[in-house]
């Protein structure tokens, strides 16, 4: 049996994130892997989808605590996905390499500009999760 006192959790883990289910919706595999590793380091359970369609199908059958969504995906912008998340009262963070293109979009969400630093992702998740 492992002694928890000898093997403490990494200091960067936050209780509020440990075990929380976070969906990453990103069409760039390198960026997605980065987010997934960051979430793993924070102790979050994570899932990855690369398109709006995949994410909507996943949401139809799975409960999540939060989402990180790239605004521009290979099958279009994520407006419908964000509406679905909002309707289900699932908090989300929108990331984009072109936040200027989002200037006319009315969304009530945290928006992070790419590239996203681990500290910014952690802070944004802590702000949106109850």
Backbone atoms as SQL, in Angstrom:
CREATE TABLE atoms (id INTEGER PRIMARY KEY, chain TEXT, resi INTEGER, resn TEXT, atom TEXT, x REAL, y REAL, z REAL);
INSERT INTO atoms VALUES
  (1, 'A', 1, 'UNK', 'N', 0.844, -1.191, 0.000),
  (2, 'A', 1, 'UNK', 'CA', 0.000, 0.000, 0.000),
  (3, 'A', 1, 'UNK', 'C', 0.884, 1.246, 0.000),
  (4, 'A', 2, 'UNK', 'N', 0.509, 2.231, -0.817),
  (5, 'A', 2, 'UNK', 'CA', 1.285, 3.460, -0.904),
  (6, 'A', 2, 'UNK', 'C', 0.981, 4.383, 0.262),
  (7, 'A', 3, 'UNK', 'N', 1.994, 5.025, 0.756),
  (8, 'A', 3, 'UNK', 'CA', 1.845, 6.012, 1.817),
  (9, 'A', 3, 'UNK', 'C', 1.653, 7.376, 1.162),
  (10, 'A', 4, 'UNK', 'N', 0.496, 7.954, 1.342),
  (11, 'A', 4, 'UNK', 'CA', 0.197, 9.244, 0.700),
  (12, 'A', 4, 'UNK', 'C', 1.131, 10.348, 1.159),
  (13, 'A', 5, 'UNK', 'N', 1.629, 10.247, 2.376),
  (14, 'A', 5, 'UNK', 'CA', 2.512, 11.296, 2.886),
  (15, 'A', 5, 'UNK', 'C', 3.884, 11.245, 2.219),
  (16, 'A', 6, 'UNK', 'N', 4.268, 10.064, 1.767),
  (17, 'A', 6, 'UNK', 'CA', 5.557, 9.943, 1.077),
  (18, 'A', 6, 'UNK', 'C', 5.448, 10.325, -0.386),
  (19, 'A', 7, 'UNK', 'N', 4.246, 10.225, -0.964),
  (20, 'A', 7, 'UNK', 'CA', 4.033, 10.533, -2.377),
  (21, 'A', 7, 'UNK', 'C', 2.906, 11.552, -2.513),
  (22, 'A', 8, 'UNK', 'N', 3.134, 12.798, -2.113),
  (23, 'A', 8, 'UNK', 'CA', 2.071, 13.799, -2.192),
  (24, 'A', 8, 'UNK', 'C', 1.766, 14.169, -3.643),
  (25, 'A', 9, 'UNK', 'N', 0.591, 14.739, -3.843),
  (26, 'A', 9, 'UNK', 'CA', 0.240, 15.214, -5.183),
  (27, 'A', 9, 'UNK', 'C', 1.164, 16.362, -5.556),
  (28, 'A', 10, 'UNK', 'N', 1.415, 16.546, -6.850),
  (29, 'A', 10, 'UNK', 'CA', 2.216, 17.699, -7.262),
  (30, 'A', 10, 'UNK', 'C', 1.576, 18.996, -6.781),
  (31, 'A', 11, 'UNK', 'N', 2.404, 19.966, -6.439),
  (32, 'A', 11, 'UNK', 'CA', 1.921, 21.223, -5.873),
  (33, 'A', 11, 'UNK', 'C', 1.007, 21.991, -6.820),
  (34, 'A', 12, 'UNK', 'N', 1.156, 21.791, -8.131),
  (35, 'A', 12, 'UNK', 'CA', 0.370, 22.568, -9.083),
  (36, 'A', 12, 'UNK', 'C', -1.063, 22.036, -9.234),
  (37, 'A', 13, 'UNK', 'N', -1.339, 20.865, -8.671),
  (38, 'A', 13, 'UNK', 'CA', -2.707, 20.343, -8.722),
  (39, 'A', 13, 'UNK', 'C', -3.578, 21.147, -7.779),
  (40, 'A', 14, 'UNK', 'N', -4.790, 21.355, -8.169),
  (41, 'A', 14, 'UNK', 'CA', -5.737, 22.098, -7.359),
  (42, 'A', 14, 'UNK', 'C', -6.935, 21.211, -7.116),
  (43, 'A', 15, 'UNK', 'N', -7.337, 21.092, -5.879),
  (44, 'A', 15, 'UNK', 'CA', -8.462, 20.205, -5.541),
  (45, 'A', 15, 'UNK', 'C', -9.680, 20.462, -6.421),
  (46, 'A', 16, 'UNK', 'N', -9.934, 21.719, -6.754),
  (47, 'A', 16, 'UNK', 'CA', -11.116, 22.062, -7.550),
  (48, 'A', 16, 'UNK', 'C', -11.084, 21.419, -8.932),
  (49, 'A', 17, 'UNK', 'N', -9.915, 21.016, -9.412),
  (50, 'A', 17, 'UNK', 'CA', -9.796, 20.451, -10.757),
  (51, 'A', 17, 'UNK', 'C', -9.607, 18.941, -10.766),
  (52, 'A', 18, 'UNK', 'N', -9.185, 18.372, -9.660),
  (53, 'A', 18, 'UNK', 'CA', -8.916, 16.935, -9.613),
  (54, 'A', 18, 'UNK', 'C', -10.210, 16.151, -9.855),
  (55, 'A', 19, 'UNK', 'N', -10.155, 15.293, -10.881),
  (56, 'A', 19, 'UNK', 'CA', -11.308, 14.455, -11.215),
  (57, 'A', 19, 'UNK', 'C', -12.396, 15.136, -12.012),
  (58, 'A', 20, 'UNK', 'N', -12.298, 16.436, -12.253),
  (59, 'A', 20, 'UNK', 'CA', -13.313, 17.141, -13.041),
  (60, 'A', 20, 'UNK', 'C', -13.171, 16.709, -14.499),
  (61, 'A', 21, 'UNK', 'N', -14.303, 16.481, -15.166),
  (62, 'A', 21, 'UNK', 'CA', -14.304, 16.039, -16.569),
  (63, 'A', 21, 'UNK', 'C', -14.301, 17.252, -17.492),
  (64, 'A', 22, 'UNK', 'N', -13.229, 17.380, -18.264),
  (65, 'A', 22, 'UNK', 'CA', -13.063, 18.526, -19.156),
  (66, 'A', 22, 'UNK', 'C', -12.954, 18.023, -20.590),
  (67, 'A', 23, 'UNK', 'N', -13.795, 18.553, -21.451),
  (68, 'A', 23, 'UNK', 'CA', -13.771, 18.235, -22.874),
  (69, 'A', 23, 'UNK', 'C', -12.919, 19.259, -23.605),
  (70, 'A', 24, 'UNK', 'N', -11.946, 18.797, -24.375),
  (71, 'A', 24, 'UNK', 'CA', -11.117, 19.657, -25.213),
  (72, 'A', 24, 'UNK', 'C', -11.582, 19.473, -26.649),
  (73, 'A', 25, 'UNK', 'N', -11.988, 20.573, -27.285),
  (74, 'A', 25, 'UNK', 'CA', -12.416, 20.538, -28.684),
  (75, 'A', 25, 'UNK', 'C', -11.438, 21.407, -29.467),
  (76, 'A', 26, 'UNK', 'N', -10.560, 20.749, -30.197),
  (77, 'A', 26, 'UNK', 'CA', -9.458, 21.424, -30.888),
  (78, 'A', 26, 'UNK', 'C', -9.077, 20.607, -32.115),
  (79, 'A', 27, 'UNK', 'N', -8.921, 21.278, -33.267),
  (80, 'A', 27, 'UNK', 'CA', -8.594, 20.546, -34.489),
  (81, 'A', 27, 'UNK', 'C', -7.102, 20.475, -34.793),
  (82, 'A', 28, 'UNK', 'N', -6.294, 21.151, -34.026),
  (83, 'A', 28, 'UNK', 'CA', -4.841, 21.058, -34.187),
  (84, 'A', 28, 'UNK', 'C', -4.325, 20.034, -33.166),
  (85, 'A', 29, 'UNK', 'N', -3.851, 18.873, -33.638),
  (86, 'A', 29, 'UNK', 'CA', -3.450, 17.820, -32.710),
  (87, 'A', 29, 'UNK', 'C', -2.338, 18.223, -31.744),
  (88, 'A', 30, 'UNK', 'N', -1.410, 19.055, -32.171),
  (89, 'A', 30, 'UNK', 'CA', -0.312, 19.484, -31.299),
  (90, 'A', 30, 'UNK', 'C', -0.856, 20.338, -30.153),
  (91, 'A', 31, 'UNK', 'N', -1.749, 21.253, -30.475),
  (92, 'A', 31, 'UNK', 'CA', -2.361, 22.109, -29.451),
  (93, 'A', 31, 'UNK', 'C', -3.220, 21.265, -28.517),
  (94, 'A', 32, 'UNK', 'N', -3.989, 20.340, -29.082),
  (95, 'A', 32, 'UNK', 'CA', -4.850, 19.476, -28.271),
  (96, 'A', 32, 'UNK', 'C', -4.021, 18.659, -27.279),
  (97, 'A', 33, 'UNK', 'N', -2.917, 18.107, -27.741),
  (98, 'A', 33, 'UNK', 'CA', -2.057, 17.311, -26.856),
  (99, 'A', 33, 'UNK', 'C', -1.516, 18.182, -25.728),
  (100, 'A', 34, 'UNK', 'N', -1.143, 19.402, -26.047),
  (101, 'A', 34, 'UNK', 'CA', -0.656, 20.323, -25.019),
  (102, 'A', 34, 'UNK', 'C', -1.731, 20.540, -23.949),
  (103, 'A', 35, 'UNK', 'N', -2.966, 20.833, -24.362),
  (104, 'A', 35, 'UNK', 'CA', -4.060, 21.027, -23.399),
  (105, 'A', 35, 'UNK', 'C', -4.296, 19.763, -22.581),
  (106, 'A', 36, 'UNK', 'N', -4.271, 18.612, -23.236),
  (107, 'A', 36, 'UNK', 'CA', -4.517, 17.352, -22.533),
  (108, 'A', 36, 'UNK', 'C', -3.443, 17.083, -21.483),
  (109, 'A', 37, 'UNK', 'N', -2.192, 17.365, -21.803),
  (110, 'A', 37, 'UNK', 'CA', -1.123, 17.197, -20.813),
  (111, 'A', 37, 'UNK', 'C', -1.276, 18.197, -19.664),
  (112, 'A', 38, 'UNK', 'N', -1.648, 19.436, -19.998),
  (113, 'A', 38, 'UNK', 'CA', -1.863, 20.427, -18.943),
  (114, 'A', 38, 'UNK', 'C', -2.984, 19.976, -18.002),
  (115, 'A', 39, 'UNK', 'N', -4.067, 19.481, -18.583),
  (116, 'A', 39, 'UNK', 'CA', -5.193, 19.013, -17.768),
  (117, 'A', 39, 'UNK', 'C', -4.798, 17.803, -16.927),
  (118, 'A', 40, 'UNK', 'N', -4.011, 16.910, -17.500),
  (119, 'A', 40, 'UNK', 'CA', -3.550, 15.744, -16.746),
  (120, 'A', 40, 'UNK', 'C', -2.721, 16.200, -15.542),
  (121, 'A', 41, 'UNK', 'N', -1.828, 17.163, -15.758),
  (122, 'A', 41, 'UNK', 'CA', -1.004, 17.682, -14.670),
  (123, 'A', 41, 'UNK', 'C', -1.851, 18.332, -13.576),
  (124, 'A', 42, 'UNK', 'N', -3.006, 18.878, -13.957),
  (125, 'A', 42, 'UNK', 'CA', -3.906, 19.506, -12.985),
  (126, 'A', 42, 'UNK', 'C', -4.810, 18.487, -12.295),
  (127, 'A', 43, 'UNK', 'N', -4.758, 17.233, -12.766),
  (128, 'A', 43, 'UNK', 'CA', -5.557, 16.179, -12.150),
  (129, 'A', 43, 'UNK', 'C', -6.939, 16.014, -12.734),
  (130, 'A', 44, 'UNK', 'N', -7.236, 16.717, -13.816),
  (131, 'A', 44, 'UNK', 'CA', -8.567, 16.646, -14.430),
  (132, 'A', 44, 'UNK', 'C', -8.694, 15.406, -15.306),
  (133, 'A', 45, 'UNK', 'N', -9.897, 14.848, -15.347),
  (134, 'A', 45, 'UNK', 'CA', -10.215, 13.811, -16.328),
  (135, 'A', 45, 'UNK', 'C', -10.464, 14.557, -17.633),
  (136, 'A', 46, 'UNK', 'N', -9.988, 14.025, -18.745),
  (137, 'A', 46, 'UNK', 'CA', -10.106, 14.794, -19.989),
  (138, 'A', 46, 'UNK', 'C', -10.488, 13.906, -21.151),
  (139, 'A', 47, 'UNK', 'N', -11.146, 14.574, -22.124),
  (140, 'A', 47, 'UNK', 'CA', -11.555, 13.912, -23.359),
  (141, 'A', 47, 'UNK', 'C', -11.256, 14.882, -24.495),
  (142, 'A', 48, 'UNK', 'N', -10.977, 14.324, -25.660),
  (143, 'A', 48, 'UNK', 'CA', -10.604, 15.149, -26.815),
  (144, 'A', 48, 'UNK', 'C', -11.501, 14.849, -27.995),
  (145, 'A', 49, 'UNK', 'N', -11.985, 15.896, -28.645),
  (146, 'A', 49, 'UNK', 'CA', -12.731, 15.806, -29.904),
  (147, 'A', 49, 'UNK', 'C', -12.171, 16.876, -30.829),
  (148, 'A', 50, 'UNK', 'N', -12.156, 16.573, -32.143),
  (149, 'A', 50, 'UNK', 'CA', -11.506, 17.495, -33.078),
  (150, 'A', 50, 'UNK', 'C', -12.464, 18.280, -33.960),
  (151, 'A', 51, 'UNK', 'N', -13.767, 18.141, -33.749),
  (152, 'A', 51, 'UNK', 'CA', -14.724, 18.885, -34.572),
  (153, 'A', 51, 'UNK', 'C', -15.993, 19.179, -33.777),
  (154, 'A', 52, 'UNK', 'N', -16.778, 20.108, -34.297),
  (155, 'A', 52, 'UNK', 'CA', -18.077, 20.406, -33.685),
  (156, 'A', 52, 'UNK', 'C', -18.953, 19.160, -33.660),
  (157, 'A', 53, 'UNK', 'N', -18.985, 18.459, -34.775),
  (158, 'A', 53, 'UNK', 'CA', -19.836, 17.269, -34.896),
  (159, 'A', 53, 'UNK', 'C', -19.483, 16.227, -33.838),
  (160, 'A', 54, 'UNK', 'N', -18.191, 15.917, -33.724),
  (161, 'A', 54, 'UNK', 'CA', -17.748, 14.934, -32.732),
  (162, 'A', 54, 'UNK', 'C', -18.100, 15.385, -31.310),
  (163, 'A', 55, 'UNK', 'N', -17.894, 16.668, -31.038),
  (164, 'A', 55, 'UNK', 'CA', -18.174, 17.194, -29.698),
  (165, 'A', 55, 'UNK', 'C', -19.666, 17.139, -29.380),
  (166, 'A', 56, 'UNK', 'N', -20.511, 17.494, -30.336),
  (167, 'A', 56, 'UNK', 'CA', -21.962, 17.458, -30.100),
  (168, 'A', 56, 'UNK', 'C', -22.451, 16.029, -29.881),
  (169, 'A', 57, 'UNK', 'N', -21.920, 15.088, -30.641),
  (170, 'A', 57, 'UNK', 'CA', -22.278, 13.679, -30.440),
  (171, 'A', 57, 'UNK', 'C', -21.829, 13.200, -29.060),
  (172, 'A', 58, 'UNK', 'N', -20.647, 13.588, -28.664),
  (173, 'A', 58, 'UNK', 'CA', -20.126, 13.212, -27.349),
  (174, 'A', 58, 'UNK', 'C', -20.997, 13.792, -26.233),
  (175, 'A', 59, 'UNK', 'N', -21.363, 15.066, -26.364),
  (176, 'A', 59, 'UNK', 'CA', -22.190, 15.725, -25.342),
  (177, 'A', 59, 'UNK', 'C', -23.580, 15.107, -25.231),
  (178, 'A', 60, 'UNK', 'N', -24.071, 14.537, -26.313),
  (179, 'A', 60, 'UNK', 'CA', -25.399, 13.921, -26.290),
  (180, 'A', 60, 'UNK', 'C', -25.441, 12.695, -25.384),
  (181, 'A', 61, 'UNK', 'N', -24.280, 12.115, -25.109),
  (182, 'A', 61, 'UNK', 'CA', -24.275, 10.884, -24.310),
  (183, 'A', 61, 'UNK', 'C', -23.386, 10.941, -23.067),
  (184, 'A', 62, 'UNK', 'N', -22.719, 12.066, -22.838),
  (185, 'A', 62, 'UNK', 'CA', -21.759, 12.132, -21.743),
  (186, 'A', 62, 'UNK', 'C', -21.906, 13.432, -20.960),
  (187, 'A', 63, 'UNK', 'N', -21.783, 13.333, -19.651),
  (188, 'A', 63, 'UNK', 'CA', -21.819, 14.515, -18.783),
  (189, 'A', 63, 'UNK', 'C', -20.388, 14.998, -18.550),
  (190, 'A', 64, 'UNK', 'N', -20.196, 16.289, -18.696),
  (191, 'A', 64, 'UNK', 'CA', -18.883, 16.879, -18.443),
  (192, 'A', 64, 'UNK', 'C', -19.043, 18.046, -17.480),
  (193, 'A', 65, 'UNK', 'N', -17.922, 18.481, -16.915),
  (194, 'A', 65, 'UNK', 'CA', -17.930, 19.610, -15.984),
  (195, 'A', 65, 'UNK', 'C', -17.569, 20.923, -16.661),
  (196, 'A', 66, 'UNK', 'N', -16.784, 20.857, -17.734),
  (197, 'A', 66, 'UNK', 'CA', -16.336, 22.065, -18.425),
  (198, 'A', 66, 'UNK', 'C', -15.798, 21.694, -19.796),
  (199, 'A', 67, 'UNK', 'N', -15.586, 22.721, -20.620),
  (200, 'A', 67, 'UNK', 'CA', -15.038, 22.490, -21.958),
  (201, 'A', 67, 'UNK', 'C', -14.046, 23.596, -22.311),
  (202, 'A', 68, 'UNK', 'N', -13.064, 23.210, -23.103),
  (203, 'A', 68, 'UNK', 'CA', -12.113, 24.144, -23.709),
  (204, 'A', 68, 'UNK', 'C', -12.326, 23.988, -25.207),
  (205, 'A', 69, 'UNK', 'N', -12.746, 25.059, -25.872),
  (206, 'A', 69, 'UNK', 'CA', -13.179, 24.957, -27.265),
  (207, 'A', 69, 'UNK', 'C', -12.430, 25.956, -28.140),
  (208, 'A', 70, 'UNK', 'N', -11.805, 25.443, -29.191),
  (209, 'A', 70, 'UNK', 'CA', -11.205, 26.307, -30.207),
  (210, 'A', 70, 'UNK', 'C', -12.349, 26.930, -30.995),
  (211, 'A', 71, 'UNK', 'N', -12.280, 28.222, -31.236),
  (212, 'A', 71, 'UNK', 'CA', -13.378, 28.899, -31.919),
  (213, 'A', 71, 'UNK', 'C', -13.538, 28.447, -33.367),
  (214, 'A', 72, 'UNK', 'N', -12.440, 28.330, -34.084),
  (215, 'A', 72, 'UNK', 'CA', -12.490, 27.911, -35.491),
  (216, 'A', 72, 'UNK', 'C', -12.034, 26.470, -35.613),
  (217, 'A', 73, 'UNK', 'N', -12.969, 25.590, -35.942),
  (218, 'A', 73, 'UNK', 'CA', -12.673, 24.171, -36.090),
  (219, 'A', 73, 'UNK', 'C', -12.755, 23.787, -37.554),
  (220, 'A', 74, 'UNK', 'N', -12.328, 22.587, -37.885),
  (221, 'A', 74, 'UNK', 'CA', -12.298, 22.163, -39.291),
  (222, 'A', 74, 'UNK', 'C', -13.681, 22.128, -39.921),
  (223, 'A', 75, 'UNK', 'N', -14.736, 22.006, -39.099),
  (224, 'A', 75, 'UNK', 'CA', -16.095, 22.010, -39.652),
  (225, 'A', 75, 'UNK', 'C', -16.850, 23.298, -39.323),
  (226, 'A', 76, 'UNK', 'N', -16.109, 24.396, -39.173),
  (227, 'A', 76, 'UNK', 'CA', -16.728, 25.708, -38.983),
  (228, 'A', 76, 'UNK', 'C', -16.513, 26.256, -37.582),
  (229, 'A', 77, 'UNK', 'N', -17.075, 27.466, -37.355),
  (230, 'A', 77, 'UNK', 'CA', -16.908, 28.032, -36.021),
  (231, 'A', 77, 'UNK', 'C', -17.794, 27.280, -35.025),
  (232, 'A', 78, 'UNK', 'N', -17.517, 27.464, -33.766),
  (233, 'A', 78, 'UNK', 'CA', -18.127, 26.639, -32.721),
  (234, 'A', 78, 'UNK', 'C', -19.403, 27.236, -32.125),
  (235, 'A', 79, 'UNK', 'N', -20.044, 28.156, -32.793),
  (236, 'A', 79, 'UNK', 'CA', -21.222, 28.830, -32.243),
  (237, 'A', 79, 'UNK', 'C', -22.301, 27.856, -31.782),
  (238, 'A', 80, 'UNK', 'N', -22.655, 26.881, -32.595),
  (239, 'A', 80, 'UNK', 'CA', -23.680, 25.907, -32.216),
  (240, 'A', 80, 'UNK', 'C', -23.247, 25.093, -30.991),
  (241, 'A', 81, 'UNK', 'N', -21.994, 24.710, -30.947),
  (242, 'A', 81, 'UNK', 'CA', -21.471, 23.972, -29.812),
  (243, 'A', 81, 'UNK', 'C', -21.542, 24.819, -28.542),
  (244, 'A', 82, 'UNK', 'N', -21.174, 26.088, -28.639),
  (245, 'A', 82, 'UNK', 'CA', -21.245, 26.974, -27.477),
  (246, 'A', 82, 'UNK', 'C', -22.687, 27.161, -27.007),
  (247, 'A', 83, 'UNK', 'N', -23.618, 27.231, -27.950),
  (248, 'A', 83, 'UNK', 'CA', -25.036, 27.334, -27.580),
  (249, 'A', 83, 'UNK', 'C', -25.486, 26.083, -26.834),
  (250, 'A', 84, 'UNK', 'N', -25.031, 24.915, -27.286),
  (251, 'A', 84, 'UNK', 'CA', -25.356, 23.651, -26.623),
  (252, 'A', 84, 'UNK', 'C', -24.785, 23.628, -25.208),
  (253, 'A', 85, 'UNK', 'N', -23.535, 24.021, -25.061),
  (254, 'A', 85, 'UNK', 'CA', -22.912, 24.054, -23.741),
  (255, 'A', 85, 'UNK', 'C', -23.659, 25.018, -22.820),
  (256, 'A', 86, 'UNK', 'N', -24.002, 26.187, -23.341),
  (257, 'A', 86, 'UNK', 'CA', -24.742, 27.173, -22.548),
  (258, 'A', 86, 'UNK', 'C', -26.100, 26.638, -22.121),
  (259, 'A', 87, 'UNK', 'N', -26.813, 26.002, -23.041),
  (260, 'A', 87, 'UNK', 'CA', -28.145, 25.460, -22.736),
  (261, 'A', 87, 'UNK', 'C', -28.061, 24.391, -21.643),
  (262, 'A', 88, 'UNK', 'N', -26.966, 23.647, -21.625),
  (263, 'A', 88, 'UNK', 'CA', -26.783, 22.599, -20.615),
  (264, 'A', 88, 'UNK', 'C', -26.089, 23.130, -19.366),
  (265, 'A', 89, 'UNK', 'N', -25.835, 24.438, -19.340),
  (266, 'A', 89, 'UNK', 'CA', -25.182, 25.114, -18.214),
  (267, 'A', 89, 'UNK', 'C', -23.808, 24.506, -17.896),
  (268, 'A', 90, 'UNK', 'N', -23.078, 24.202, -18.960),
  (269, 'A', 90, 'UNK', 'CA', -21.713, 23.692, -18.827),
  (270, 'A', 90, 'UNK', 'C', -20.765, 24.862, -19.084),
  (271, 'A', 91, 'UNK', 'N', -19.943, 25.208, -18.109),
  (272, 'A', 91, 'UNK', 'CA', -19.014, 26.319, -18.326),
  (273, 'A', 91, 'UNK', 'C', -17.956, 25.965, -19.362),
  (274, 'A', 92, 'UNK', 'N', -17.495, 26.971, -20.096),
  (275, 'A', 92, 'UNK', 'CA', -16.505, 26.712, -21.140),
  (276, 'A', 92, 'UNK', 'C', -15.555, 27.881, -21.286),
  (277, 'A', 93, 'UNK', 'N', -14.416, 27.568, -21.897),
  (278, 'A', 93, 'UNK', 'CA', -13.399, 28.545, -22.259),
  (279, 'A', 93, 'UNK', 'C', -13.253, 28.461, -23.770),
  (280, 'A', 94, 'UNK', 'N', -13.222, 29.596, -24.434),
  (281, 'A', 94, 'UNK', 'CA', -13.011, 29.639, -25.879),
  (282, 'A', 94, 'UNK', 'C', -11.570, 30.070, -26.115),
  (283, 'A', 95, 'UNK', 'N', -10.873, 29.344, -26.983),
  (284, 'A', 95, 'UNK', 'CA', -9.508, 29.708, -27.351),
  (285, 'A', 95, 'UNK', 'C', -9.488, 29.982, -28.855),
  (286, 'A', 96, 'UNK', 'N', -8.638, 30.924, -29.240),
  (287, 'A', 96, 'UNK', 'CA', -8.563, 31.245, -30.661),
  (288, 'A', 96, 'UNK', 'C', -7.230, 31.900, -30.986),
  (289, 'A', 97, 'UNK', 'N', -6.736, 31.581, -32.149),
  (290, 'A', 97, 'UNK', 'CA', -5.549, 32.246, -32.663),
  (291, 'A', 97, 'UNK', 'C', -5.898, 33.575, -33.307),
  (292, 'A', 98, 'UNK', 'N', -7.188, 33.826, -33.470),
  (293, 'A', 98, 'UNK', 'CA', -7.655, 35.054, -34.113),
  (294, 'A', 98, 'UNK', 'C', -8.840, 35.619, -33.333),
  (295, 'A', 99, 'UNK', 'N', -8.552, 36.184, -32.168),
  (296, 'A', 99, 'UNK', 'CA', -9.632, 36.731, -31.339),
  (297, 'A', 99, 'UNK', 'C', -10.287, 37.940, -32.007),
  (298, 'A', 100, 'UNK', 'N', -9.592, 38.589, -32.942),
  (299, 'A', 100, 'UNK', 'CA', -10.187, 39.714, -33.665),
  (300, 'A', 100, 'UNK', 'C', -11.397, 39.254, -34.481),
  (301, 'A', 101, 'UNK', 'N', -11.336, 38.052, -35.035),
  (302, 'A', 101, 'UNK', 'CA', -12.444, 37.517, -35.826),
  (303, 'A', 101, 'UNK', 'C', -13.676, 37.270, -34.968),
  (304, 'A', 102, 'UNK', 'N', -13.496, 37.202, -33.665),
  (305, 'A', 102, 'UNK', 'CA', -14.614, 36.935, -32.756),
  (306, 'A', 102, 'UNK', 'C', -15.292, 38.206, -32.261),
  (307, 'A', 103, 'UNK', 'N', -14.847, 39.363, -32.690),
  (308, 'A', 103, 'UNK', 'CA', -15.310, 40.626, -32.117),
  (309, 'A', 103, 'UNK', 'C', -16.816, 40.838, -32.205),
  (310, 'A', 104, 'UNK', 'N', -17.483, 40.253, -33.178),
  (311, 'A', 104, 'UNK', 'CA', -18.928, 40.438, -33.324),
  (312, 'A', 104, 'UNK', 'C', -19.744, 39.297, -32.725),
  (313, 'A', 105, 'UNK', 'N', -19.072, 38.351, -32.120),
  (314, 'A', 105, 'UNK', 'CA', -19.756, 37.204, -31.541),
  (315, 'A', 105, 'UNK', 'C', -20.086, 37.516, -30.087),
  (316, 'A', 106, 'UNK', 'N', -21.356, 37.325, -29.753),
  (317, 'A', 106, 'UNK', 'CA', -21.782, 37.584, -28.382),
  (318, 'A', 106, 'UNK', 'C', -21.781, 36.280, -27.597),
  (319, 'A', 107, 'UNK', 'N', -20.746, 36.091, -26.815),
  (320, 'A', 107, 'UNK', 'CA', -20.695, 34.916, -25.950),
  (321, 'A', 107, 'UNK', 'C', -20.283, 35.371, -24.561),
  (322, 'A', 108, 'UNK', 'N', -20.850, 34.722, -23.586),
  (323, 'A', 108, 'UNK', 'CA', -20.505, 35.009, -22.206),
  (324, 'A', 108, 'UNK', 'C', -19.539, 33.929, -21.747),
  (325, 'A', 109, 'UNK', 'N', -18.269, 34.139, -22.042),
  (326, 'A', 109, 'UNK', 'CA', -17.278, 33.112, -21.726),
  (327, 'A', 109, 'UNK', 'C', -15.898, 33.729, -21.590),
  (328, 'A', 110, 'UNK', 'N', -15.017, 32.975, -20.960),
  (329, 'A', 110, 'UNK', 'CA', -13.614, 33.352, -20.948),
  (330, 'A', 110, 'UNK', 'C', -13.061, 33.095, -22.344),
  (331, 'A', 111, 'UNK', 'N', -12.300, 34.038, -22.862),
  (332, 'A', 111, 'UNK', 'CA', -11.667, 33.864, -24.166),
  (333, 'A', 111, 'UNK', 'C', -10.170, 34.018, -23.971),
  (334, 'A', 112, 'UNK', 'N', -9.431, 33.013, -24.402),
  (335, 'A', 112, 'UNK', 'CA', -7.977, 33.041, -24.317),
  (336, 'A', 112, 'UNK', 'C', -7.386, 33.046, -25.717),
  (337, 'A', 113, 'UNK', 'N', -6.375, 33.872, -25.903),
  (338, 'A', 113, 'UNK', 'CA', -5.680, 33.925, -27.191),
  (339, 'A', 113, 'UNK', 'C', -4.582, 32.874, -27.220),
  (340, 'A', 114, 'UNK', 'N', -4.488, 32.184, -28.361),
  (341, 'A', 114, 'UNK', 'CA', -3.420, 31.206, -28.539),
  (342, 'A', 114, 'UNK', 'C', -2.108, 31.929, -28.770),
  (343, 'A', 115, 'UNK', 'N', -1.008, 31.411, -28.333),
  (344, 'A', 115, 'UNK', 'CA', -0.853, 30.183, -27.551),
  (345, 'A', 115, 'UNK', 'C', -1.267, 30.420, -26.105),
  (346, 'A', 116, 'UNK', 'N', -1.851, 29.397, -25.488),
  (347, 'A', 116, 'UNK', 'CA', -2.354, 29.492, -24.122),
  (348, 'A', 116, 'UNK', 'C', -1.307, 28.922, -23.168),
  (349, 'A', 117, 'UNK', 'N', -0.915, 29.736, -22.207),
  (350, 'A', 117, 'UNK', 'CA', 0.039, 29.272, -21.184),
  (351, 'A', 117, 'UNK', 'C', -0.697, 28.428, -20.149),
  (352, 'A', 118, 'UNK', 'N', 0.004, 27.494, -19.564),
  (353, 'A', 118, 'UNK', 'CA', -0.585, 26.600, -18.561),
  (354, 'A', 118, 'UNK', 'C', -1.194, 27.389, -17.403),
  (355, 'A', 119, 'UNK', 'N', -0.514, 28.439, -16.963),
  (356, 'A', 119, 'UNK', 'CA', -1.045, 29.229, -15.845),
  (357, 'A', 119, 'UNK', 'C', -2.349, 29.923, -16.220),
  (358, 'A', 120, 'UNK', 'N', -2.461, 30.383, -17.470),
  (359, 'A', 120, 'UNK', 'CA', -3.691, 31.040, -17.909),
  (360, 'A', 120, 'UNK', 'C', -4.840, 30.042, -18.020),
  (361, 'A', 121, 'UNK', 'N', -4.535, 28.842, -18.514),
  (362, 'A', 121, 'UNK', 'CA', -5.567, 27.813, -18.626),
  (363, 'A', 121, 'UNK', 'C', -6.065, 27.420, -17.241),
  (364, 'A', 122, 'UNK', 'N', -5.159, 27.208, -16.324),
  (365, 'A', 122, 'UNK', 'CA', -5.518, 26.842, -14.946),
  (366, 'A', 122, 'UNK', 'C', -6.385, 27.934, -14.313),
  (367, 'A', 123, 'UNK', 'N', -5.960, 29.186, -14.436),
  (368, 'A', 123, 'UNK', 'CA', -6.719, 30.297, -13.861),
  (369, 'A', 123, 'UNK', 'C', -8.109, 30.379, -14.453),
  (370, 'A', 124, 'UNK', 'N', -8.216, 30.240, -15.774),
  (371, 'A', 124, 'UNK', 'CA', -9.512, 30.325, -16.438),
  (372, 'A', 124, 'UNK', 'C', -10.425, 29.182, -15.986),
  (373, 'A', 125, 'UNK', 'N', -9.888, 27.988, -15.861),
  (374, 'A', 125, 'UNK', 'CA', -10.703, 26.850, -15.397),
  (375, 'A', 125, 'UNK', 'C', -11.190, 27.074, -13.974),
  (376, 'A', 126, 'UNK', 'N', -10.318, 27.591, -13.112),
  (377, 'A', 126, 'UNK', 'CA', -10.732, 27.848, -11.727),
  (378, 'A', 126, 'UNK', 'C', -11.805, 28.930, -11.653),
  (379, 'A', 127, 'UNK', 'N', -11.759, 29.880, -12.601),
  (380, 'A', 127, 'UNK', 'CA', -12.771, 30.946, -12.619),
  (381, 'A', 127, 'UNK', 'C', -14.140, 30.440, -13.064),
  (382, 'A', 128, 'UNK', 'N', -14.175, 29.458, -13.971),
  (383, 'A', 128, 'UNK', 'CA', -15.472, 29.036, -14.509),
  (384, 'A', 128, 'UNK', 'C', -16.097, 27.867, -13.751),
  (385, 'A', 129, 'UNK', 'N', -15.278, 27.090, -13.048),
  (386, 'A', 129, 'UNK', 'CA', -15.838, 25.923, -12.351),
  (387, 'A', 129, 'UNK', 'C', -16.345, 26.308, -10.972),
  (388, 'A', 130, 'UNK', 'N', -17.539, 25.827, -10.633),
  (389, 'A', 130, 'UNK', 'CA', -18.100, 26.159, -9.310),
  (390, 'A', 130, 'UNK', 'C', -17.327, 25.493, -8.182);
